[in-house]
């Protein structure tokens, strides 16, 4: 176990940035559809499909959870965000 707070915070920051990105994709879908921008809807849906596939392949766990676990003994819910 490498108790490295800098690396843990780096993983948490990356996780948060990715989460914000996918929330933006989810919110962009109805907004883009209402504007008739179906190309953006398609891109956002494709990105969400990739995210779902990644989660499905990792048994519904974010792959960054395992990375964050390398830097702390904390296993409370959401310790990686």
PDB file with SEQRES, HELIX, SHEET and CRYST1 records, atoms N, CA, C and O in Angstrom:
SEQRES   1 A   81  UNK UNK UNK UNK UNK UNK UNK UNK UNK UNK UNK UNK UNK          
SEQRES   2 A   81  UNK UNK UNK UNK UNK UNK UNK UNK UNK UNK UNK UNK UNK          
SEQRES   3 A   81  UNK UNK UNK UNK UNK UNK UNK UNK UNK UNK UNK UNK UNK          
SEQRES   4 A   81  UNK UNK UNK UNK UNK UNK UNK UNK UNK UNK UNK UNK UNK          
SEQRES   5 A   81  UNK UNK UNK UNK UNK UNK UNK UNK UNK UNK UNK UNK UNK          
SEQRES   6 A   81  UNK UNK UNK UNK UNK UNK UNK UNK UNK UNK UNK UNK UNK          
SEQRES   7 A   81  UNK UNK UNK                                                  
HELIX    1 AA1 UNK A    5  UNK A   34  1                                  30    
HELIX    2 AA2 UNK A   38  UNK A   57  1                                  20    
HELIX    3 AA3 UNK A   63  UNK A   69  1                                   7    
CRYST1    1.000    1.000    1.000  90.00  90.00  90.00 P 1           1          
ATOM      1  N   UNK A   1       0.850  -1.181   0.000  1.00  0.00           N  
ATOM      2  CA  UNK A   1       0.000   0.000   0.000  1.00  0.00           C  
ATOM      3  C   UNK A   1       0.890   1.237   0.000  1.00  0.00           C  
ATOM      4  O   UNK A   1       1.741   1.409   0.873  1.00  0.00           O  
ATOM      5  N   UNK A   2       0.684   2.071  -0.967  1.00  0.00           N  
ATOM      6  CA  UNK A   2       1.447   3.322  -1.090  1.00  0.00           C  
ATOM      7  C   UNK A   2       0.564   4.466  -0.598  1.00  0.00           C  
ATOM      8  O   UNK A   2      -0.287   4.955  -1.342  1.00  0.00           O  
ATOM      9  N   UNK A   3       0.757   4.889   0.632  1.00  0.00           N  
ATOM     10  CA  UNK A   3      -0.056   5.976   1.199  1.00  0.00           C  
ATOM     11  C   UNK A   3       0.462   7.308   0.656  1.00  0.00           C  
ATOM     12  O   UNK A   3       1.222   8.016   1.316  1.00  0.00           O  
ATOM     13  N   UNK A   4       0.037   7.621  -0.538  1.00  0.00           N  
ATOM     14  CA  UNK A   4       0.493   8.831  -1.204  1.00  0.00           C  
ATOM     15  C   UNK A   4      -0.698   9.762  -1.398  1.00  0.00           C  
ATOM     16  O   UNK A   4      -1.468   9.576  -2.340  1.00  0.00           O  
ATOM     17  N   UNK A   5      -0.870  10.762  -0.528  1.00  0.00           N  
ATOM     18  CA  UNK A   5      -2.044  11.641  -0.629  1.00  0.00           C  
ATOM     19  C   UNK A   5      -2.096  12.416  -1.939  1.00  0.00           C  
ATOM     20  O   UNK A   5      -3.180  12.703  -2.447  1.00  0.00           O  
ATOM     21  N   UNK A   6      -0.937  12.755  -2.489  1.00  0.00           N  
ATOM     22  CA  UNK A   6      -0.940  13.477  -3.766  1.00  0.00           C  
ATOM     23  C   UNK A   6      -1.556  12.620  -4.866  1.00  0.00           C  
ATOM     24  O   UNK A   6      -2.406  13.088  -5.624  1.00  0.00           O  
ATOM     25  N   UNK A   7      -1.128  11.372  -4.950  1.00  0.00           N  
ATOM     26  CA  UNK A   7      -1.680  10.480  -5.984  1.00  0.00           C  
ATOM     27  C   UNK A   7      -3.154  10.185  -5.747  1.00  0.00           C  
ATOM     28  O   UNK A   7      -3.938  10.122  -6.694  1.00  0.00           O  
ATOM     29  N   UNK A   8      -3.531  10.005  -4.490  1.00  0.00           N  
ATOM     30  CA  UNK A   8      -4.945   9.786  -4.188  1.00  0.00           C  
ATOM     31  C   UNK A   8      -5.772  10.987  -4.620  1.00  0.00           C  
ATOM     32  O   UNK A   8      -6.826  10.823  -5.234  1.00  0.00           O  
ATOM     33  N   UNK A   9      -5.311  12.185  -4.308  1.00  0.00           N  
ATOM     34  CA  UNK A   9      -6.043  13.391  -4.714  1.00  0.00           C  
ATOM     35  C   UNK A   9      -6.067  13.538  -6.235  1.00  0.00           C  
ATOM     36  O   UNK A   9      -7.044  14.037  -6.794  1.00  0.00           O  
ATOM     37  N   UNK A  10      -5.011  13.110  -6.896  1.00  0.00           N  
ATOM     38  CA  UNK A  10      -4.979  13.137  -8.353  1.00  0.00           C  
ATOM     39  C   UNK A  10      -6.044  12.209  -8.936  1.00  0.00           C  
ATOM     40  O   UNK A  10      -6.759  12.583  -9.866  1.00  0.00           O  
ATOM     41  N   UNK A  11      -6.145  11.003  -8.387  1.00  0.00           N  
ATOM     42  CA  UNK A  11      -7.162  10.047  -8.847  1.00  0.00           C  
ATOM     43  C   UNK A  11      -8.557  10.594  -8.559  1.00  0.00           C  
ATOM     44  O   UNK A  11      -9.446  10.501  -9.406  1.00  0.00           O  
ATOM     45  N   UNK A  12      -8.756  11.162  -7.372  1.00  0.00           N  
ATOM     46  CA  UNK A  12     -10.062  11.739  -7.027  1.00  0.00           C  
ATOM     47  C   UNK A  12     -10.415  12.888  -7.974  1.00  0.00           C  
ATOM     48  O   UNK A  12     -11.563  13.014  -8.401  1.00  0.00           O  
ATOM     49  N   UNK A  13      -9.443  13.709  -8.296  1.00  0.00           N  
ATOM     50  CA  UNK A  13      -9.696  14.832  -9.212  1.00  0.00           C  
ATOM     51  C   UNK A  13     -10.052  14.333 -10.602  1.00  0.00           C  
ATOM     52  O   UNK A  13     -10.991  14.827 -11.227  1.00  0.00           O  
ATOM     53  N   UNK A  14      -9.298  13.350 -11.082  1.00  0.00           N  
ATOM     54  CA  UNK A  14      -9.591  12.769 -12.393  1.00  0.00           C  
ATOM     55  C   UNK A  14     -10.980  12.154 -12.412  1.00  0.00           C  
ATOM     56  O   UNK A  14     -11.730  12.322 -13.374  1.00  0.00           O  
ATOM     57  N   UNK A  15     -11.319  11.438 -11.344  1.00  0.00           N  
ATOM     58  CA  UNK A  15     -12.644  10.817 -11.236  1.00  0.00           C  
ATOM     59  C   UNK A  15     -13.736  11.881 -11.288  1.00  0.00           C  
ATOM     60  O   UNK A  15     -14.751  11.693 -11.958  1.00  0.00           O  
ATOM     61  N   UNK A  16     -13.541  12.981 -10.596  1.00  0.00           N  
ATOM     62  CA  UNK A  16     -14.524  14.060 -10.575  1.00  0.00           C  
ATOM     63  C   UNK A  16     -14.658  14.711 -11.948  1.00  0.00           C  
ATOM     64  O   UNK A  16     -15.769  15.001 -12.391  1.00  0.00           O  
ATOM     65  N   UNK A  17     -13.546  14.940 -12.616  1.00  0.00           N  
ATOM     66  CA  UNK A  17     -13.584  15.535 -13.960  1.00  0.00           C  
ATOM     67  C   UNK A  17     -14.345  14.636 -14.921  1.00  0.00           C  
ATOM     68  O   UNK A  17     -15.162  15.115 -15.707  1.00  0.00           O  
ATOM     69  N   UNK A  18     -14.082  13.341 -14.864  1.00  0.00           N  
ATOM     70  CA  UNK A  18     -14.785  12.393 -15.742  1.00  0.00           C  
ATOM     71  C   UNK A  18     -16.267  12.375 -15.399  1.00  0.00           C  
ATOM     72  O   UNK A  18     -17.109  12.344 -16.296  1.00  0.00           O  
ATOM     73  N   UNK A  19     -16.592  12.393 -14.116  1.00  0.00           N  
ATOM     74  CA  UNK A  19     -17.998  12.401 -13.698  1.00  0.00           C  
ATOM     75  C   UNK A  19     -18.714  13.645 -14.228  1.00  0.00           C  
ATOM     76  O   UNK A  19     -19.824  13.551 -14.753  1.00  0.00           O  
ATOM     77  N   UNK A  20     -18.080  14.805 -14.090  1.00  0.00           N  
ATOM     78  CA  UNK A  20     -18.681  16.054 -14.588  1.00  0.00           C  
ATOM     79  C   UNK A  20     -18.890  15.972 -16.099  1.00  0.00           C  
ATOM     80  O   UNK A  20     -19.922  16.406 -16.610  1.00  0.00           O  
ATOM     81  N   UNK A  21     -17.915  15.418 -16.810  1.00  0.00           N  
ATOM     82  CA  UNK A  21     -18.025  15.271 -18.259  1.00  0.00           C  
ATOM     83  C   UNK A  21     -19.257  14.441 -18.626  1.00  0.00           C  
ATOM     84  O   UNK A  21     -20.024  14.830 -19.508  1.00  0.00           O  
ATOM     85  N   UNK A  22     -19.450  13.310 -17.961  1.00  0.00           N  
ATOM     86  CA  UNK A  22     -20.590  12.458 -18.302  1.00  0.00           C  
ATOM     87  C   UNK A  22     -21.920  13.052 -17.849  1.00  0.00           C  
ATOM     88  O   UNK A  22     -22.939  12.833 -18.504  1.00  0.00           O  
ATOM     89  N   UNK A  23     -21.935  13.787 -16.762  1.00  0.00           N  
ATOM     90  CA  UNK A  23     -23.156  14.515 -16.374  1.00  0.00           C  
ATOM     91  C   UNK A  23     -23.492  15.537 -17.453  1.00  0.00           C  
ATOM     92  O   UNK A  23     -24.657  15.707 -17.815  1.00  0.00           O  
ATOM     93  N   UNK A  24     -22.472  16.212 -17.964  1.00  0.00           N  
ATOM     94  CA  UNK A  24     -22.698  17.183 -19.048  1.00  0.00           C  
ATOM     95  C   UNK A  24     -23.252  16.493 -20.283  1.00  0.00           C  
ATOM     96  O   UNK A  24     -24.129  17.038 -20.952  1.00  0.00           O  
ATOM     97  N   UNK A  25     -22.753  15.302 -20.595  1.00  0.00           N  
ATOM     98  CA  UNK A  25     -23.291  14.545 -21.742  1.00  0.00           C  
ATOM     99  C   UNK A  25     -24.759  14.212 -21.529  1.00  0.00           C  
ATOM    100  O   UNK A  25     -25.575  14.361 -22.439  1.00  0.00           O  
ATOM    101  N   UNK A  26     -25.095  13.760 -20.323  1.00  0.00           N  
ATOM    102  CA  UNK A  26     -26.488  13.412 -20.025  1.00  0.00           C  
ATOM    103  C   UNK A  26     -27.384  14.637 -20.166  1.00  0.00           C  
ATOM    104  O   UNK A  26     -28.464  14.555 -20.752  1.00  0.00           O  
ATOM    105  N   UNK A  27     -26.942  15.763 -19.636  1.00  0.00           N  
ATOM    106  CA  UNK A  27     -27.748  16.990 -19.728  1.00  0.00           C  
ATOM    107  C   UNK A  27     -27.807  17.533 -21.152  1.00  0.00           C  
ATOM    108  O   UNK A  27     -28.789  18.171 -21.534  1.00  0.00           O  
ATOM    109  N   UNK A  28     -26.770  17.284 -21.931  1.00  0.00           N  
ATOM    110  CA  UNK A  28     -26.726  17.788 -23.306  1.00  0.00           C  
ATOM    111  C   UNK A  28     -27.693  17.052 -24.224  1.00  0.00           C  
ATOM    112  O   UNK A  28     -28.136  17.617 -25.223  1.00  0.00           O  
ATOM    113  N   UNK A  29     -28.027  15.818 -23.912  1.00  0.00           N  
ATOM    114  CA  UNK A  29     -28.887  15.029 -24.802  1.00  0.00           C  
ATOM    115  C   UNK A  29     -30.253  15.687 -25.001  1.00  0.00           C  
ATOM    116  O   UNK A  29     -30.622  15.953 -26.145  1.00  0.00           O  
ATOM    117  N   UNK A  30     -31.026  15.964 -23.937  1.00  0.00           N  
ATOM    118  CA  UNK A  30     -32.331  16.601 -24.184  1.00  0.00           C  
ATOM    119  C   UNK A  30     -32.193  18.032 -24.725  1.00  0.00           C  
ATOM    120  O   UNK A  30     -33.013  18.476 -25.529  1.00  0.00           O  
ATOM    121  N   UNK A  31     -31.157  18.745 -24.283  1.00  0.00           N  
ATOM    122  CA  UNK A  31     -30.940  20.108 -24.774  1.00  0.00           C  
ATOM    123  C   UNK A  31     -30.662  20.095 -26.275  1.00  0.00           C  
ATOM    124  O   UNK A  31     -31.261  20.866 -27.024  1.00  0.00           O  
ATOM    125  N   UNK A  32     -29.762  19.228 -26.715  1.00  0.00           N  
ATOM    126  CA  UNK A  32     -29.426  19.157 -28.135  1.00  0.00           C  
ATOM    127  C   UNK A  32     -30.623  18.664 -28.951  1.00  0.00           C  
ATOM    128  O   UNK A  32     -30.857  19.145 -30.059  1.00  0.00           O  
ATOM    129  N   UNK A  33     -31.367  17.723 -28.415  1.00  0.00           N  
ATOM    130  CA  UNK A  33     -32.544  17.221 -29.125  1.00  0.00           C  
ATOM    131  C   UNK A  33     -33.578  18.329 -29.298  1.00  0.00           C  
ATOM    132  O   UNK A  33     -34.207  18.430 -30.351  1.00  0.00           O  
ATOM    133  N   UNK A  34     -33.757  19.155 -28.277  1.00  0.00           N  
ATOM    134  CA  UNK A  34     -34.738  20.238 -28.383  1.00  0.00           C  
ATOM    135  C   UNK A  34     -34.327  21.278 -29.424  1.00  0.00           C  
ATOM    136  O   UNK A  34     -35.173  21.985 -29.971  1.00  0.00           O  
ATOM    137  N   UNK A  35     -33.041  21.366 -29.690  1.00  0.00           N  
ATOM    138  CA  UNK A  35     -32.532  22.292 -30.709  1.00  0.00           C  
ATOM    139  C   UNK A  35     -32.430  21.625 -32.090  1.00  0.00           C  
ATOM    140  O   UNK A  35     -32.100  22.275 -33.082  1.00  0.00           O  
ATOM    141  N   UNK A  36     -32.716  20.331 -32.134  1.00  0.00           N  
ATOM    142  CA  UNK A  36     -32.639  19.613 -33.403  1.00  0.00           C  
ATOM    143  C   UNK A  36     -31.220  19.211 -33.787  1.00  0.00           C  
ATOM    144  O   UNK A  36     -30.973  18.846 -34.937  1.00  0.00           O  
ATOM    145  N   UNK A  37     -30.288  19.274 -32.848  1.00  0.00           N  
ATOM    146  CA  UNK A  37     -28.895  18.902 -33.112  1.00  0.00           C  
ATOM    147  C   UNK A  37     -28.707  17.419 -32.806  1.00  0.00           C  
ATOM    148  O   UNK A  37     -28.154  17.046 -31.771  1.00  0.00           O  
ATOM    149  N   UNK A  38     -29.178  16.587 -33.726  1.00  0.00           N  
ATOM    150  CA  UNK A  38     -29.164  15.154 -33.483  1.00  0.00           C  
ATOM    151  C   UNK A  38     -27.779  14.536 -33.662  1.00  0.00           C  
ATOM    152  O   UNK A  38     -27.541  13.411 -33.224  1.00  0.00           O  
ATOM    153  N   UNK A  39     -26.890  15.246 -34.284  1.00  0.00           N  
ATOM    154  CA  UNK A  39     -25.512  14.764 -34.359  1.00  0.00           C  
ATOM    155  C   UNK A  39     -24.876  14.802 -32.962  1.00  0.00           C  
ATOM    156  O   UNK A  39     -24.184  13.863 -32.567  1.00  0.00           O  
ATOM    157  N   UNK A  40     -25.111  15.881 -32.223  1.00  0.00           N  
ATOM    158  CA  UNK A  40     -24.613  15.974 -30.856  1.00  0.00           C  
ATOM    159  C   UNK A  40     -25.294  14.932 -29.964  1.00  0.00           C  
ATOM    160  O   UNK A  40     -24.651  14.343 -29.096  1.00  0.00           O  
ATOM    161  N   UNK A  41     -26.581  14.709 -30.175  1.00  0.00           N  
ATOM    162  CA  UNK A  41     -27.296  13.671 -29.425  1.00  0.00           C  
ATOM    163  C   UNK A  41     -26.633  12.318 -29.668  1.00  0.00           C  
ATOM    164  O   UNK A  41     -26.421  11.551 -28.730  1.00  0.00           O  
ATOM    165  N   UNK A  42     -26.309  12.028 -30.915  1.00  0.00           N  
ATOM    166  CA  UNK A  42     -25.672  10.761 -31.257  1.00  0.00           C  
ATOM    167  C   UNK A  42     -24.303  10.632 -30.590  1.00  0.00           C  
ATOM    168  O   UNK A  42     -23.973   9.576 -30.050  1.00  0.00           O  
ATOM    169  N   UNK A  43     -23.511  11.695 -30.624  1.00  0.00           N  
ATOM    170  CA  UNK A  43     -22.180  11.675 -29.994  1.00  0.00           C  
ATOM    171  C   UNK A  43     -22.314  11.445 -28.493  1.00  0.00           C  
ATOM    172  O   UNK A  43     -21.602  10.613 -27.930  1.00  0.00           O  
ATOM    173  N   UNK A  44     -23.206  12.163 -27.849  1.00  0.00           N  
ATOM    174  CA  UNK A  44     -23.390  12.011 -26.399  1.00  0.00           C  
ATOM    175  C   UNK A  44     -23.881  10.608 -26.054  1.00  0.00           C  
ATOM    176  O   UNK A  44     -23.431  10.013 -25.075  1.00  0.00           O  
ATOM    177  N   UNK A  45     -24.802  10.080 -26.858  1.00  0.00           N  
ATOM    178  CA  UNK A  45     -25.284   8.721 -26.620  1.00  0.00           C  
ATOM    179  C   UNK A  45     -24.162   7.704 -26.812  1.00  0.00           C  
ATOM    180  O   UNK A  45     -24.072   6.737 -26.056  1.00  0.00           O  
ATOM    181  N   UNK A  46     -23.317   7.908 -27.801  1.00  0.00           N  
ATOM    182  CA  UNK A  46     -22.196   6.997 -28.034  1.00  0.00           C  
ATOM    183  C   UNK A  46     -21.214   7.045 -26.859  1.00  0.00           C  
ATOM    184  O   UNK A  46     -20.725   6.007 -26.414  1.00  0.00           O  
ATOM    185  N   UNK A  47     -20.933   8.235 -26.366  1.00  0.00           N  
ATOM    186  CA  UNK A  47     -20.036   8.365 -25.214  1.00  0.00           C  
ATOM    187  C   UNK A  47     -20.631   7.691 -23.977  1.00  0.00           C  
ATOM    188  O   UNK A  47     -19.918   7.038 -23.216  1.00  0.00           O  
ATOM    189  N   UNK A  48     -21.929   7.853 -23.782  1.00  0.00           N  
ATOM    190  CA  UNK A  48     -22.580   7.198 -22.646  1.00  0.00           C  
ATOM    191  C   UNK A  48     -22.564   5.681 -22.809  1.00  0.00           C  
ATOM    192  O   UNK A  48     -22.413   4.957 -21.825  1.00  0.00           O  
ATOM    193  N   UNK A  49     -22.716   5.193 -24.035  1.00  0.00           N  
ATOM    194  CA  UNK A  49     -22.659   3.753 -24.280  1.00  0.00           C  
ATOM    195  C   UNK A  49     -21.274   3.200 -23.930  1.00  0.00           C  
ATOM    196  O   UNK A  49     -21.154   2.108 -23.375  1.00  0.00           O  
ATOM    197  N   UNK A  50     -20.244   3.957 -24.258  1.00  0.00           N  
ATOM    198  CA  UNK A  50     -18.879   3.538 -23.906  1.00  0.00           C  
ATOM    199  C   UNK A  50     -18.726   3.485 -22.387  1.00  0.00           C  
ATOM    200  O   UNK A  50     -18.157   2.536 -21.848  1.00  0.00           O  
ATOM    201  N   UNK A  51     -19.230   4.495 -21.709  1.00  0.00           N  
ATOM    202  CA  UNK A  51     -19.171   4.525 -20.242  1.00  0.00           C  
ATOM    203  C   UNK A  51     -19.914   3.331 -19.647  1.00  0.00           C  
ATOM    204  O   UNK A  51     -19.424   2.696 -18.713  1.00  0.00           O  
ATOM    205  N   UNK A  52     -21.072   3.030 -20.175  1.00  0.00           N  
ATOM    206  CA  UNK A  52     -21.856   1.889 -19.680  1.00  0.00           C  
ATOM    207  C   UNK A  52     -21.095   0.589 -19.920  1.00  0.00           C  
ATOM    208  O   UNK A  52     -21.080  -0.288 -19.056  1.00  0.00           O  
ATOM    209  N   UNK A  53     -20.466   0.458 -21.084  1.00  0.00           N  
ATOM    210  CA  UNK A  53     -19.690  -0.746 -21.386  1.00  0.00           C  
ATOM    211  C   UNK A  53     -18.511  -0.893 -20.423  1.00  0.00           C  
ATOM    212  O   UNK A  53     -18.229  -1.994 -19.950  1.00  0.00           O  
ATOM    213  N   UNK A  54     -17.830   0.204 -20.134  1.00  0.00           N  
ATOM    214  CA  UNK A  54     -16.699   0.161 -19.197  1.00  0.00           C  
ATOM    215  C   UNK A  54     -17.190  -0.292 -17.821  1.00  0.00           C  
ATOM    216  O   UNK A  54     -16.569  -1.145 -17.187  1.00  0.00           O  
ATOM    217  N   UNK A  55     -18.289   0.272 -17.369  1.00  0.00           N  
ATOM    218  CA  UNK A  55     -18.833  -0.125 -16.068  1.00  0.00           C  
ATOM    219  C   UNK A  55     -19.297  -1.583 -16.080  1.00  0.00           C  
ATOM    220  O   UNK A  55     -19.090  -2.306 -15.105  1.00  0.00           O  
ATOM    221  N   UNK A  56     -19.916  -2.014 -17.165  1.00  0.00           N  
ATOM    222  CA  UNK A  56     -20.380  -3.401 -17.262  1.00  0.00           C  
ATOM    223  C   UNK A  56     -19.203  -4.373 -17.236  1.00  0.00           C  
ATOM    224  O   UNK A  56     -19.278  -5.425 -16.601  1.00  0.00           O  
ATOM    225  N   UNK A  57     -18.134  -4.026 -17.914  1.00  0.00           N  
ATOM    226  CA  UNK A  57     -16.960  -4.895 -17.945  1.00  0.00           C  
ATOM    227  C   UNK A  57     -16.222  -4.929 -16.610  1.00  0.00           C  
ATOM    228  O   UNK A  57     -15.427  -5.835 -16.358  1.00  0.00           O  
ATOM    229  N   UNK A  58     -16.486  -3.941 -15.756  1.00  0.00           N  
ATOM    230  CA  UNK A  58     -15.851  -3.870 -14.438  1.00  0.00           C  
ATOM    231  C   UNK A  58     -16.832  -4.179 -13.310  1.00  0.00           C  
ATOM    232  O   UNK A  58     -16.666  -3.710 -12.184  1.00  0.00           O  
ATOM    233  N   UNK A  59     -17.836  -4.958 -13.619  1.00  0.00           N  
ATOM    234  CA  UNK A  59     -18.837  -5.379 -12.624  1.00  0.00           C  
ATOM    235  C   UNK A  59     -19.486  -4.200 -11.907  1.00  0.00           C  
ATOM    236  O   UNK A  59     -19.640  -4.211 -10.686  1.00  0.00           O  
ATOM    237  N   UNK A  60     -19.864  -3.186 -12.677  1.00  0.00           N  
ATOM    238  CA  UNK A  60     -20.565  -1.988 -12.201  1.00  0.00           C  
ATOM    239  C   UNK A  60     -19.718  -1.133 -11.263  1.00  0.00           C  
ATOM    240  O   UNK A  60     -20.249  -0.367 -10.459  1.00  0.00           O  
ATOM    241  N   UNK A  61     -18.396  -1.269 -11.372  1.00  0.00           N  
ATOM    242  CA  UNK A  61     -17.487  -0.437 -10.571  1.00  0.00           C  
ATOM    243  C   UNK A  61     -16.646   0.416 -11.498  1.00  0.00           C  
ATOM    244  O   UNK A  61     -16.226  -0.030 -12.566  1.00  0.00           O  
ATOM    245  N   UNK A  62     -16.408   1.627 -11.084  1.00  0.00           N  
ATOM    246  CA  UNK A  62     -15.530   2.501 -11.843  1.00  0.00           C  
ATOM    247  C   UNK A  62     -14.106   1.942 -11.763  1.00  0.00           C  
ATOM    248  O   UNK A  62     -13.651   1.583 -10.677  1.00  0.00           O  
ATOM    249  N   UNK A  63     -13.407   1.862 -12.879  1.00  0.00           N  
ATOM    250  CA  UNK A  63     -12.036   1.356 -12.833  1.00  0.00           C  
ATOM    251  C   UNK A  63     -11.109   2.216 -11.971  1.00  0.00           C  
ATOM    252  O   UNK A  63     -10.091   1.728 -11.480  1.00  0.00           O  
ATOM    253  N   UNK A  64     -11.449   3.466 -11.791  1.00  0.00           N  
ATOM    254  CA  UNK A  64     -10.606   4.332 -10.957  1.00  0.00           C  
ATOM    255  C   UNK A  64     -10.713   3.996  -9.468  1.00  0.00           C  
ATOM    256  O   UNK A  64      -9.860   4.408  -8.682  1.00  0.00           O  
ATOM    257  N   UNK A  65     -11.744   3.258  -9.077  1.00  0.00           N  
ATOM    258  CA  UNK A  65     -11.874   2.851  -7.681  1.00  0.00           C  
ATOM    259  C   UNK A  65     -10.701   1.959  -7.288  1.00  0.00           C  
ATOM    260  O   UNK A  65     -10.133   2.113  -6.207  1.00  0.00           O  
ATOM    261  N   UNK A  66     -10.343   1.035  -8.162  1.00  0.00           N  
ATOM    262  CA  UNK A  66      -9.207   0.148  -7.882  1.00  0.00           C  
ATOM    263  C   UNK A  66      -7.902   0.933  -7.839  1.00  0.00           C  
ATOM    264  O   UNK A  66      -7.015   0.624  -7.043  1.00  0.00           O  
ATOM    265  N   UNK A  67      -7.783   1.938  -8.687  1.00  0.00           N  
ATOM    266  CA  UNK A  67      -6.574   2.767  -8.685  1.00  0.00           C  
ATOM    267  C   UNK A  67      -6.491   3.550  -7.383  1.00  0.00           C  
ATOM    268  O   UNK A  67      -5.431   3.603  -6.759  1.00  0.00           O  
ATOM    269  N   UNK A  68      -7.588   4.153  -6.969  1.00  0.00           N  
ATOM    270  CA  UNK A  68      -7.604   4.928  -5.717  1.00  0.00           C  
ATOM    271  C   UNK A  68      -7.306   4.038  -4.518  1.00  0.00           C  
ATOM    272  O   UNK A  68      -6.677   4.484  -3.559  1.00  0.00           O  
ATOM    273  N   UNK A  69      -7.751   2.786  -4.562  1.00  0.00           N  
ATOM    274  CA  UNK A  69      -7.540   1.861  -3.447  1.00  0.00           C  
ATOM    275  C   UNK A  69      -6.061   1.585  -3.201  1.00  0.00           C  
ATOM    276  O   UNK A  69      -5.681   1.174  -2.105  1.00  0.00           O  
ATOM    277  N   UNK A  70      -5.234   1.806  -4.204  1.00  0.00           N  
ATOM    278  CA  UNK A  70      -3.790   1.596  -4.033  1.00  0.00           C  
ATOM    279  C   UNK A  70      -3.155   2.614  -3.084  1.00  0.00           C  
ATOM    280  O   UNK A  70      -2.067   2.382  -2.556  1.00  0.00           O  
ATOM    281  N   UNK A  71      -3.838   3.739  -2.871  1.00  0.00           N  
ATOM    282  CA  UNK A  71      -3.232   4.842  -2.136  1.00  0.00           C  
ATOM    283  C   UNK A  71      -3.874   5.137  -0.789  1.00  0.00           C  
ATOM    284  O   UNK A  71      -3.527   6.126  -0.144  1.00  0.00           O  
ATOM    285  N   UNK A  72      -4.802   4.297  -0.359  1.00  0.00           N  
ATOM    286  CA  UNK A  72      -5.443   4.512   0.941  1.00  0.00           C  
ATOM    287  C   UNK A  72      -6.031   3.201   1.457  1.00  0.00           C  
ATOM    288  O   UNK A  72      -6.364   2.302   0.685  1.00  0.00           O  
ATOM    289  N   UNK A  73      -6.149   3.116   2.779  1.00  0.00           N  
ATOM    290  CA  UNK A  73      -6.824   1.976   3.402  1.00  0.00           C  
ATOM    291  C   UNK A  73      -8.315   2.243   3.563  1.00  0.00           C  
ATOM    292  O   UNK A  73      -9.071   1.331   3.897  1.00  0.00           O  
ATOM    293  N   UNK A  74      -8.743   3.464   3.335  1.00  0.00           N  
ATOM    294  CA  UNK A  74     -10.141   3.873   3.491  1.00  0.00           C  
ATOM    295  C   UNK A  74     -11.008   3.131   2.489  1.00  0.00           C  
ATOM    296  O   UNK A  74     -10.716   3.144   1.293  1.00  0.00           O  
ATOM    297  N   UNK A  75     -12.055   2.494   2.950  1.00  0.00           N  
ATOM    298  CA  UNK A  75     -12.984   1.811   2.055  1.00  0.00           C  
ATOM    299  C   UNK A  75     -14.437   2.218   2.321  1.00  0.00           C  
ATOM    300  O   UNK A  75     -15.372   1.477   2.015  1.00  0.00           O  
ATOM    301  N   UNK A  76     -14.604   3.422   2.903  1.00  0.00           N  
ATOM    302  CA  UNK A  76     -15.970   3.921   3.075  1.00  0.00           C  
ATOM    303  C   UNK A  76     -16.600   4.091   1.715  1.00  0.00           C  
ATOM    304  O   UNK A  76     -15.885   4.238   0.723  1.00  0.00           O  
ATOM    305  N   UNK A  77     -17.924   4.076   1.635  1.00  0.00           N  
ATOM    306  CA  UNK A  77     -18.566   4.342   0.346  1.00  0.00           C  
ATOM    307  C   UNK A  77     -18.079   5.669  -0.234  1.00  0.00           C  
ATOM    308  O   UNK A  77     -17.976   6.669   0.476  1.00  0.00           O  
ATOM    309  N   UNK A  78     -17.790   5.663  -1.496  1.00  0.00           N  
ATOM    310  CA  UNK A  78     -17.344   6.844  -2.238  1.00  0.00           C  
ATOM    311  C   UNK A  78     -15.992   7.380  -1.782  1.00  0.00           C  
ATOM    312  O   UNK A  78     -15.724   8.574  -1.924  1.00  0.00           O  
ATOM    313  N   UNK A  79     -15.136   6.518  -1.236  1.00  0.00           N  
ATOM    314  CA  UNK A  79     -13.818   6.976  -0.793  1.00  0.00           C  
ATOM    315  C   UNK A  79     -12.982   7.497  -1.955  1.00  0.00           C  
ATOM    316  O   UNK A  79     -12.020   8.238  -1.756  1.00  0.00           O  
ATOM    317  N   UNK A  80     -13.354   7.106  -3.161  1.00  0.00           N  
ATOM    318  CA  UNK A  80     -12.546   7.439  -4.342  1.00  0.00           C  
ATOM    319  C   UNK A  80     -12.985   8.712  -5.042  1.00  0.00           C  
ATOM    320  O   UNK A  80     -12.439   9.057  -6.090  1.00  0.00           O  
ATOM    321  N   UNK A  81     -13.965   9.417  -4.483  1.00  0.00           N  
ATOM    322  CA  UNK A  81     -14.400  10.665  -5.124  1.00  0.00           C  
ATOM    323  C   UNK A  81     -14.270  11.840  -4.175  1.00  0.00           C  
ATOM    324  O   UNK A  81     -14.591  12.970  -4.543  1.00  0.00           O  
TER     325      UNK A  81                                                      
END                                                                             
